[in-house]
Amino acid sequence: MIKKIDLTGKHFGNLTVIGVSEKRGHNNAVLWDCKCSCGNDTTATTTQLEKGLRKSCGCLRKKSPSNVNDLTGQKFGKLTVLERAGKTKNDNALWLCKCDCGNTTVAMGTSLRRGDTISCGCLKSDQIDNARKVLLEDKTVDGVQVPLLTKKVRSDSKTGYKGITRRVKNGNEYYEVYIGLKGKRHYIGSYKDIKAAIQARREAERKYHQPYIQALEGKKPKLDLSCWHKRHKKEMGNENEK
C-alpha cells in the first residue's frame, strides 16, 4: 500500500505548504497550496518542493539578472520549457522542461539554447540503440563486426601495438603476437625484436582481417568467406603446433 505524503506545514525555501490544492498539475499530479514569504499564494507539485525546483511564488526570479531570457513555452529538440526552476550555484538559470517521451527534466538555459541538451536523456538511449543496430546489422560480415577489427590500440597497452604483448622469461625479453577473429584469440608467434613482432602482426591483419574489411567496403562482394575461413583455420592450427 502506497503511503500518502503530507507536506502540510513544511517549509521549502520561501514557501510554506498550506495543504492539498483542488487543482491538478501535468499528468494529474497533486498540487500543494503554498504561501510565499512575500505574501503571495502559489501552487507546486511534490517533486518541485522536495527537489528544490520551486522555492518561491516567483519573486526570487526578480533577483536574477535583467538579461535572463524567458524560455517558457519554447521548444528545444524534444524538450518544451514549462517554467523557471531556480538557478545553479554559479547563478545560471535552470528551467523545468517536459520531454516528448513524457518525462520531465531540469536543464540550464545556456545548454538549451546551445543545443547541448535536447532531451531528458532518452535521445541518447535511442542513439546508442541505433549505433548498436548499425554495428550488428550493417557493419557485420559473416559474423564479424568489422569496425572492431580496425579499432585503435588500447591506452593501457605496454607495447603501443595491438595484439603484441611484451614478455620477460629468465631475464630474456621477447614479444608474443596474437590476432583475434570471431571471438577467438589466435597465437601467431614469439619474436625477440619488436620490429619483427610488428611486421608479423601486420601480415596477420592482412591475412585474416583484410578480407572482411574489403568485403564490407564492397571491393569483393562475392567473396566466399566461409571457405576462406575454413582454409585459414586449418593453417592457424598448423602454426600453433609449431
Salt bridges, closest charged atoms under 4 A:
ASP41 OD1 - LYS35 NZ 3.19
GLU83 OE1 - ARG54 NH2 2.69
ASP91 OD1 - LYS87 NZ 3.47
ASP100 OD1 - LYS75 NZ 3.05
ASP126 OD2 - LYS78 NZ 3.54
ASP129 OD1 - ARG132 NH1 3.20
ASP142 OD2 - LYS182 NZ 3.21
ASP156 OD2 - ARG154 NH2 2.69
GLU173 OE2 - ARG166 NE 2.41
GLU176 OE1 - ARG167 NE 3.15
GLU205 OE2 - ARG201 NE 2.80
GLU217 OE1 - LYS219 NZ 3.20
GLU235 OE1 - LYS207 NZ 2.95
GLU235 OE1 - HIS232 ND1 3.03
GLU239 OE2 - LYS207 NZ 3.82
